[in-house]
Amino acid sequence: MAPLRGRYSTAIGAALIIARAGGFEALADDLAERAGLARCGWQPGALATAVMPTGPALVVGLDQPGWWAGRCEGGYQILRDVGRIWSKP
């Protein structure tokens, strides 16, 4: 996310950046590549896109195969369905 710091200050500004990138997953792909991450399958500590109750989000792989955790109101939500996945090569 470092390349985006200071480029928006409102939710509308953030939405415009996401739209111009071609969507949330396209933006996440670009940022992951810039950070030196590679696409992969599930593994502990990997990052993935997911749909949370508040909208699109990045989630982290847990220690159980196929399990993910995403921040939500009041704590974390456990997920099993995610989109694209990245980790250090």
Backbone bond lengths (Angstrom), bond angles and torsions (degrees), N, CA, C in turn:
res aa  C-N    CA-C-N  psi(-1)  N-CA   C-N-CA  omega(-1)  CA-C   N-CA-C  phi
1 M - - - 1.433 - - 1.523 111.83 -
2 A 1.309 117.58 -13.52 1.466 120.56 -177.81 1.530 112.99 -52.61
3 P 1.347 119.76 -39.66 1.463 118.72 179.99 1.535 113.60 -63.14
4 L 1.331 117.62 -15.90 1.465 120.69 -178.04 1.524 113.46 -99.06
5 R 1.327 117.62 -9.06 1.467 119.84 -177.95 1.519 111.05 -57.89
6 G 1.321 115.58 130.80 1.450 121.72 177.94 1.517 114.37 82.35
7 R 1.334 118.14 -2.54 1.468 120.80 -178.48 1.522 113.04 -89.08
8 Y 1.326 117.79 -9.76 1.463 120.53 177.44 1.525 108.91 -151.52
9 S 1.323 115.67 155.37 1.469 119.53 179.27 1.526 111.62 -134.44
10 T 1.331 116.81 -0.24 1.464 120.56 179.75 1.522 109.16 -134.95
11 A 1.316 115.82 165.86 1.465 120.77 176.43 1.531 110.39 -62.54
12 I 1.313 117.62 -35.93 1.463 120.56 178.69 1.535 109.91 -66.29
13 G 1.328 116.76 -41.00 1.463 120.37 176.84 1.517 111.45 -60.99
14 A 1.320 117.02 -42.07 1.468 121.21 177.97 1.521 110.24 -64.94
15 A 1.339 117.08 -42.35 1.470 121.03 179.62 1.530 111.15 -62.11
16 L 1.313 117.30 -37.43 1.470 120.63 178.02 1.525 111.31 -64.91
17 I 1.326 117.34 -41.55 1.471 120.93 177.87 1.527 110.02 -62.64
18 I 1.325 116.73 -43.93 1.470 121.21 179.37 1.530 109.98 -62.68
19 A 1.322 116.94 -45.16 1.470 120.63 -179.21 1.527 111.06 -63.74
20 R 1.328 117.27 -43.86 1.470 120.84 -179.60 1.530 111.90 -64.31
21 A 1.322 116.77 -28.01 1.472 120.92 179.35 1.528 111.93 -79.27
22 G 1.331 117.03 -10.46 1.464 120.22 -178.80 1.511 113.46 99.37
23 G 1.330 117.51 12.48 1.458 121.96 179.20 1.523 111.99 117.50
24 F 1.327 114.72 169.88 1.465 121.05 -175.54 1.523 112.31 -61.02
25 E 1.347 117.39 -47.03 1.474 119.41 -177.60 1.519 111.43 -67.55
26 A 1.331 117.71 -36.06 1.468 120.20 177.76 1.526 110.43 -65.43
27 L 1.316 116.93 -41.70 1.464 120.84 177.27 1.526 110.04 -64.61
28 A 1.336 117.09 -43.63 1.466 120.76 178.76 1.528 110.82 -62.02
29 D 1.345 117.41 -40.55 1.472 120.99 176.52 1.521 110.92 -58.33
30 D 1.329 116.59 -47.07 1.460 121.18 -179.27 1.527 111.16 -62.08
31 L 1.321 117.10 -46.48 1.469 120.69 -178.97 1.531 111.48 -66.14
32 A 1.345 116.75 -38.61 1.465 120.08 178.69 1.527 110.44 -63.71
33 E 1.342 116.31 -43.28 1.460 119.85 178.92 1.532 110.77 -62.04
34 R 1.329 117.22 -43.51 1.471 120.84 178.71 1.526 111.56 -61.85
35 A 1.339 116.28 -30.79 1.466 121.12 -179.16 1.533 112.42 -85.15
36 G 1.335 117.05 -0.57 1.461 119.79 179.04 1.514 114.17 81.93
37 L 1.337 117.33 19.88 1.463 120.63 178.13 1.520 109.51 -91.47
38 A 1.331 116.26 153.00 1.460 122.23 -179.81 1.521 109.35 -120.39
39 R 1.323 116.00 148.60 1.463 120.66 176.10 1.532 108.49 -63.51
40 C 1.319 116.01 144.48 1.469 120.80 -178.57 1.515 108.75 -157.62
41 G 1.315 115.74 -174.62 1.453 122.45 172.02 1.521 108.81 -98.51
42 W 1.325 116.68 -174.11 1.460 120.49 -179.23 1.520 110.79 -56.46
43 Q 1.292 116.51 139.96 1.464 124.17 167.59 1.526 107.67 -162.72
44 P 1.331 117.53 152.01 1.458 119.45 179.90 1.527 110.52 -57.64
45 G 1.317 116.07 133.21 1.455 121.41 177.60 1.517 114.98 86.16
46 A 1.333 117.61 -8.03 1.466 120.24 177.61 1.527 109.19 -67.74
47 L 1.321 116.60 156.37 1.456 122.56 176.07 1.520 109.03 -104.74
48 A 1.330 116.32 146.58 1.464 120.75 178.89 1.519 109.75 -146.58
49 T 1.332 115.61 157.26 1.459 119.98 172.12 1.519 108.10 -86.10
50 A 1.321 115.98 148.93 1.455 121.20 177.92 1.521 108.88 -155.90
51 V 1.310 115.76 163.14 1.457 121.05 174.29 1.526 107.64 -102.51
52 M 1.326 114.96 115.46 1.464 122.15 178.56 1.538 107.58 -101.27
53 P 1.326 118.58 168.61 1.463 119.93 177.61 1.533 113.56 -56.24
54 T 1.331 117.13 -27.32 1.463 120.96 179.99 1.524 112.68 -89.55
55 G 1.337 118.09 -4.58 1.459 122.11 -179.90 1.514 111.51 126.16
56 P 1.341 116.81 -165.49 1.461 120.63 -179.54 1.529 111.07 -62.70
57 A 1.330 116.24 144.99 1.465 120.60 -178.07 1.517 110.35 -154.15
58 L 1.325 115.31 165.04 1.458 121.61 168.98 1.518 107.60 -98.42
59 V 1.328 116.46 137.98 1.458 121.97 -179.84 1.526 108.62 -126.73
60 V 1.318 116.83 165.72 1.468 121.73 -176.56 1.529 110.04 -117.66
61 G 1.358 115.31 141.51 1.453 121.18 178.86 1.524 111.51 -71.72
62 L 1.317 116.09 134.48 1.473 121.98 178.80 1.527 110.28 -92.48
63 D 1.331 116.31 -175.26 1.463 120.17 -175.61 1.526 113.59 -83.33
64 Q 1.326 118.23 -1.69 1.462 121.97 175.98 1.528 108.67 -104.22
65 P 1.332 118.77 128.77 1.461 121.13 -176.84 1.531 112.92 -50.19
66 G 1.337 114.88 127.26 1.456 120.74 177.12 1.514 115.75 80.34
67 W 1.325 117.86 4.26 1.459 120.51 -179.47 1.525 109.47 -102.88
68 W 1.333 115.95 139.50 1.454 123.87 -176.28 1.519 109.57 -133.81
69 A 1.325 116.91 153.95 1.464 121.51 177.35 1.529 108.76 -126.93
70 G 1.316 114.94 134.86 1.461 121.30 176.86 1.510 110.32 -129.98
71 R 1.314 115.84 142.94 1.465 121.86 -179.08 1.526 109.63 -68.44
72 C 1.319 115.79 134.35 1.459 121.27 176.48 1.527 108.33 -143.34
73 E 1.302 115.71 173.66 1.462 119.70 179.27 1.528 109.21 -58.08
74 G 1.312 116.93 124.65 1.447 121.48 177.70 1.526 114.89 88.23
75 G 1.318 118.32 3.09 1.459 118.80 178.13 1.510 113.29 147.82
76 Y 1.355 115.84 -125.80 1.458 121.69 -177.81 1.514 109.71 -131.16
77 Q 1.311 115.69 150.39 1.460 121.75 176.02 1.519 108.06 -113.36
78 I 1.316 116.79 135.95 1.461 121.93 176.36 1.527 107.95 -86.65
79 L 1.326 115.62 133.22 1.457 121.98 -178.29 1.525 110.64 -126.01
80 R 1.311 116.50 155.40 1.466 121.54 173.90 1.524 111.14 -121.19
81 D 1.333 117.28 -17.43 1.448 122.00 -175.88 1.530 109.81 -109.58
82 V 1.322 116.98 114.53 1.455 121.19 -179.77 1.523 109.71 -130.95
83 G 1.325 115.88 169.30 1.461 121.31 178.17 1.518 110.82 -96.83
84 R 1.316 115.86 -116.82 1.471 121.55 -178.92 1.514 111.09 -75.84
85 I 1.342 115.36 148.17 1.471 121.54 -175.59 1.517 109.24 -129.01
86 W 1.361 115.55 139.97 1.464 121.01 178.05 1.529 110.57 -138.08
87 S 1.337 114.33 155.99 1.447 121.46 173.81 1.536 107.89 -157.51
88 K 1.325 116.07 171.57 1.464 119.98 174.27 1.522 108.16 -64.59
89 P 1.345 117.31 138.31 1.476 119.27 179.89 1.520 111.74 -68.31
